[in-house]
Amino acid sequence: MKKICMFLVAVFMSCMGAFATTDIASNASSADCTQPVLGTYSGSSNFEAKWNANSVPLRWYNQGTLMDVQDAADTCNYDGTLTIPSIPPERIGYEFAGWKVVRLPAGYTELEYIESTGTQWIDTGYKPNQNSRFQVKVKFNSIASGTIIGARRSATTNIFAVASTGTIPNVYFNGGYGSWGGTITSPTDTDIHILDLNKNVFSIDGMINKTFTASTVTPNQNAYLFVMNTGGDADSNTYFSGRIYSAQLYDNALFVRNFIPARRNSDNEIGMFDTVSGTFFTNAGTGEFIGGPATE
């Protein structure tokens, strides 16, 4: 799992878990066994995992400009101690109020959400499988119809999707499907909801809503946001109209996408910035996304 040091500094590079070379505690007694990395050992051996703390690079900014700070930490270990600059930055007419975490690199502004009016979508670049998990914070427009995230081989074979079609919202996972039930009373519900499709369990706002039976369908398409990817093309009949506040994709325990709504300052392009790959994902459809207000 990805871990981030949440301190009052600008942190924008991802940090992934790592395993160190293991050590061995054993007494030789019988047959030999060989492992290329660990060497050759005899008898019944006990393997003890060794761990190194994640280290996250740190950058210090003042009004969007990278500071040259000599006495502050430039890295931070998970659960470690952070050294902040001894001399705070200055700005004429303002009093320094402290540091805050900035999740995006310079040149991008984090937004509260991005909204599709029904023709905008994003290719996540990720092919889901039976170990995939998707979490999204979403708000439906007055008429909610379409796919929040989806990938399928054909119009009749659903691989991975969270969709709202007509008056009955549905979720799909590897060929299985089921109704959301009564948790959301209708697609016109304009509350903000957190949807979680975790393997064969679908939850809304932390409450299990539906379970599925696993299928052996093999995925072969990237998951799209705001529309269903059907055989490699955006299915125009499945466009989703609504807001996405955040979206995360996992492959087993591996964090593969962490989408943050953002605006690229150089051209005001609206899209999703993925902090895992450091990539800005933009609209692959027509028209333009609507950007929410900048976060503080």
Secondary structure as the mmCIF struct_conf table of DSSP 4:
data_model
#
loop_
_struct_conf.conf_type_id
_struct_conf.id
_struct_conf.beg_label_comp_id
_struct_conf.beg_label_asym_id
_struct_conf.beg_label_seq_id
_struct_conf.end_label_comp_id
_struct_conf.end_label_asym_id
_struct_conf.end_label_seq_id
BEND BEND1 PHE A 7 VAL A 9
STRN STRN1 ALA A 10 ALA A 10
BEND BEND2 MET A 13 MET A 13
STRN STRN2 PHE A 19 PHE A 19
HELX_LH_PP_P HELX_LH_PP_P1 ALA A 20 THR A 22
STRN STRN3 ASP A 23 SER A 26
BEND BEND3 SER A 30 SER A 30
STRN STRN4 ASP A 32 GLN A 35
TURN_TY1_P TURN_TY1_P1 PRO A 36 LEU A 38
STRN STRN5 GLY A 39 SER A 42
BEND BEND4 GLY A 43 SER A 44
STRN STRN6 SER A 45 GLU A 48
STRN STRN7 TRP A 51 TRP A 51
STRN STRN8 SER A 55 PRO A 57
STRN STRN9 ARG A 59 ARG A 59
STRN STRN10 TYR A 61 ASN A 62
TURN_TY1_P TURN_TY1_P2 GLN A 63 GLY A 64
STRN STRN11 THR A 65 LEU A 66
BEND BEND5 GLN A 70 ALA A 72
BEND BEND6 ASP A 74 ASP A 74
STRN STRN12 THR A 75 ASN A 77
TURN_TY1_P TURN_TY1_P3 TYR A 78 ASP A 79
BEND BEND7 SER A 86 ILE A 87
TURN_TY1_P TURN_TY1_P4 ILE A 92 GLY A 93
STRN STRN13 VAL A 102 VAL A 102
BEND BEND8 LEU A 104 LEU A 104
TURN_TY1_P TURN_TY1_P5 ALA A 106 GLY A 107
STRN STRN14 TYR A 108 GLU A 110
STRN STRN15 LEU A 111 LEU A 111
BEND BEND9 GLU A 112 GLU A 112
STRN STRN16 ILE A 114 SER A 116
BEND BEND10 GLY A 118 THR A 119
STRN STRN17 ILE A 122 ASP A 123
TURN_TY1_P TURN_TY1_P6 GLN A 130 ASN A 131
STRN STRN18 SER A 132 PHE A 140
BEND BEND11 SER A 142 ILE A 143
STRN STRN19 GLY A 146 SER A 154
TURN_TY1_P TURN_TY1_P7 ALA A 155 THR A 156
STRN STRN20 THR A 157 THR A 165
TURN_TY1_P TURN_TY1_P8 GLY A 166 THR A 167
STRN STRN21 ILE A 168 PHE A 173
TURN_TY1_P TURN_TY1_P9 ASN A 174 GLY A 175
STRN STRN22 GLY A 176 SER A 179
TURN_TY1_P TURN_TY1_P10 GLY A 181 GLY A 182
BEND BEND12 THR A 183 ILE A 184
BEND BEND13 SER A 186 SER A 186
TURN_TY1_P TURN_TY1_P11 PRO A 187 THR A 188
BEND BEND14 ASP A 191 ASP A 191
STRN STRN23 ILE A 192 ASN A 198
TURN_TY1_P TURN_TY1_P12 LYS A 199 ASN A 200
STRN STRN24 VAL A 201 ILE A 204
TURN_TY1_P TURN_TY1_P13 ASP A 205 GLY A 206
STRN STRN25 MET A 207 THR A 211
HELX_LH_PP_P HELX_LH_PP_P2 VAL A 217 PRO A 219
BEND BEND15 GLN A 221 GLN A 221
STRN STRN26 TYR A 224 LEU A 225
BEND BEND16 PHE A 226 VAL A 227
STRN STRN27 MET A 228 THR A 230
TURN_TY1_P TURN_TY1_P14 GLY A 231 GLY A 232
STRN STRN28 ASP A 233 ALA A 234
HELX_RH_3T_P HELX_RH_3T_P1 SER A 236 THR A 238
STRN STRN29 GLY A 242 ASP A 251
TURN_TY1_P TURN_TY1_P15 ASN A 252 ALA A 253
STRN STRN30 LEU A 254 ARG A 264
TURN_TY1_P TURN_TY1_P16 ASN A 265 ASN A 268
STRN STRN31 GLU A 269 ASP A 274
TURN_TY1_P TURN_TY1_P17 THR A 275 GLY A 278
STRN STRN32 THR A 279 THR A 282
BEND BEND17 GLY A 285 GLY A 287
HELX_LH_PP_P HELX_LH_PP_P3 PHE A 289 PHE A 289
STRN STRN33 ILE A 290 GLY A 291
HELX_LH_PP_P HELX_LH_PP_P4 PRO A 293 PRO A 293
STRN STRN34 ALA A 294 ALA A 294
HELX_LH_PP_P HELX_LH_PP_P5 THR A 295 THR A 295
#
